[in-house]
Amino acid sequence: MEVPFTWKVTGWFMVGWSAEFPRGEARPLRYFGADLVAYRAESGELHILTGHCKHLGAHIGHGGKVIGDCVVCPFHGWRWGPDGRNRHIPGEDRVNRGLRLRVYPVHEQNGCVFMWHQPDGAPPGWEMPDILRLFPELGADPGAYYRPFPEFSRKTEREPVHPQVVLENGPDSLHFEHVHGATVTPRMLDYRAAGHTWNFLTGWPDARSGDPDEMAMKIHAQMFGLGGSISAFEGSARHRLIFATTPVDDECSDLFYSIWWPRNPGDDSEVPPPEVRTLVERKFLVTVWEDLDIWRYQKYVEHPPLSPRDAAPYRSLRRWAAQFYDVPPPGHTGST
């Protein structure tokens, strides 16, 4: 997908689920055009560093080991600490203080793993919001939900979709009828840009009511930068979800989707029962992939002839999104 802005976006981006990163293991990742190594130290803390060893360039994520809080290159055993510094060189009584791997800040919460990316390596500019405590008026007890992974989580890799295009689905109310087969059209009840977040409230009119302002369901949502959005459902549905998009390179992204479904009364298990799994898979885990069938072949339109219903929030979102592009797109010679 060709877009008039860079894929090297600033913000928090999801890279997986905590259960995919066992203690004492190293694994390769690739995001923002960079090869990375993620490893969980023996202490349990997760780290993400530049993937290639500074010695002879081996990829530490392919065959690397974990010793203490260090990750060990599989080629010659050089050890690298969570601060990116060389900690040990086999057979030598010195370390190389001049070499350092880039460190990517990591944040884990509610079973999800996020990394901070800023093209020049600047530290996090804001905190990642808590998925389950973002809308406390709708409940904030993590124990009230079944676990999202693996039953209610999905990932699709290397899709030709830019993160901003995914988020532009938020203010697009009219696509629900044509893409998702909705029998009623949702209404944007409120929206506002607030610093690094874009917040909106969508209502689904109650078809059984004669009052057009009566809503059967409301969706409270917050976009946490361009990395994704967190939604909490009120009314006929009461689950929460995160939908996140993380660029792999300058052409494609990985997409992550997780649902927190309310536990049945009296059920204290983290694992959802079969009937709940069937319901969620059939009604809620399919919608994103319906959108993806459009995004895969979509061409970005810079000045679209928008519907009057969606024009104001759509333009608000695009203006807000501009703050996360700290570098110009490839080949751009003008000012940012």
CORGIQUI-V882982 format. One record per residue. N is the residue number from 1. NEAR is the number of other ideal C-beta (glycine too) atoms within 8 Angstrom. Layout:
N:NEAR, N:NEAR
This chain:
1:11, 2:4, 3:10, 4:5, 5:7, 6:11, 7:13, 8:10, 9:14, 10:11, 11:12, 12:12, 13:16, 14:13, 15:12, 16:12, 17:12, 18:11, 19:8, 20:7, 21:12, 22:6, 23:7, 24:7, 25:9, 26:11, 27:10, 28:11, 29:13, 30:10, 31:14, 32:10, 33:10, 34:8, 35:11, 36:14, 37:17, 38:16, 39:14, 40:13, 41:15, 42:9, 43:5, 44:7, 45:8, 46:13, 47:13, 48:12, 49:16, 50:10, 51:13, 52:9, 53:13, 54:9, 55:10, 56:6, 57:5, 58:12, 59:10, 60:16, 61:13, 62:8, 63:4, 64:13, 65:8, 66:14, 67:7, 68:6, 69:9, 70:13, 71:14, 72:13, 73:14, 74:9, 75:9, 76:9, 77:9, 78:14, 79:13, 80:15, 81:10, 82:10, 83:5, 84:11, 85:9, 86:14, 87:8, 88:9, 89:11, 90:7, 91:3, 92:5, 93:2, 94:5, 95:8, 96:8, 97:6, 98:4, 99:8, 100:8, 101:9, 102:8, 103:10, 104:10, 105:8, 106:11, 107:11, 108:8, 109:9, 110:9, 111:10, 112:15, 113:15, 114:14, 115:13, 116:13, 117:12, 118:10, 119:10, 120:6, 121:5, 122:6, 123:6, 124:7, 125:7, 126:7, 127:5, 128:9, 129:9, 130:8, 131:12, 132:11, 133:6, 134:10, 135:7, 136:7, 137:3, 138:9, 139:6, 140:8, 141:6, 142:7, 143:5, 144:7, 145:13, 146:14, 147:10, 148:14, 149:11, 150:5, 151:11, 152:14, 153:12, 154:9, 155:9, 156:8, 157:6, 158:6, 159:12, 160:7, 161:14, 162:13, 163:14, 164:11, 165:12, 166:14, 167:15, 168:11, 169:7, 170:12, 171:12, 172:9, 173:12, 174:10, 175:11, 176:10, 177:10, 178:6, 179:9, 180:9, 181:5, 182:8, 183:5, 184:7, 185:9, 186:12, 187:9, 188:13, 189:8, 190:7, 191:12, 192:7, 193:11, 194:6, 195:5, 196:9, 197:11, 198:15, 199:12, 200:12, 201:12, 202:12, 203:11, 204:14, 205:13, 206:9, 207:7, 208:4, 209:7, 210:2, 211:6, 212:4, 213:4, 214:8, 215:11, 216:10, 217:11, 218:12, 219:13, 220:11, 221:13, 222:11, 223:13, 224:13, 225:12, 226:12, 227:14, 228:16, 229:12, 230:13, 231:11, 232:11, 233:12, 234:9, 235:10, 236:5, 237:6, 238:8, 239:12, 240:12, 241:11, 242:14, 243:12, 244:12, 245:17, 246:14, 247:16, 248:13, 249:9, 250:8, 251:7, 252:9, 253:13, 254:13, 255:15, 256:16, 257:13, 258:14, 259:13, 260:14, 261:11, 262:9, 263:11, 264:7, 265:4, 266:4, 267:7, 268:4, 269:8, 270:4, 271:7, 272:11, 273:9, 274:5, 275:6, 276:11, 277:11, 278:8, 279:9, 280:15, 281:9, 282:8, 283:7, 284:11, 285:12, 286:9, 287:8, 288:11, 289:9, 290:10, 291:12, 292:12, 293:8, 294:10, 295:13, 296:9, 297:5, 298:8, 299:5, 300:10, 301:5, 302:5, 303:3, 304:6, 305:2, 306:8, 307:6, 308:5, 309:7, 310:13, 311:9, 312:6, 313:12, 314:13, 315:9, 316:12, 317:16, 318:10, 319:8, 320:9, 321:12, 322:7, 323:6, 324:11, 325:12, 326:8, 327:8, 328:7, 329:9, 330:5, 331:4, 332:6, 333:3, 334:4, 335:2, 336:5
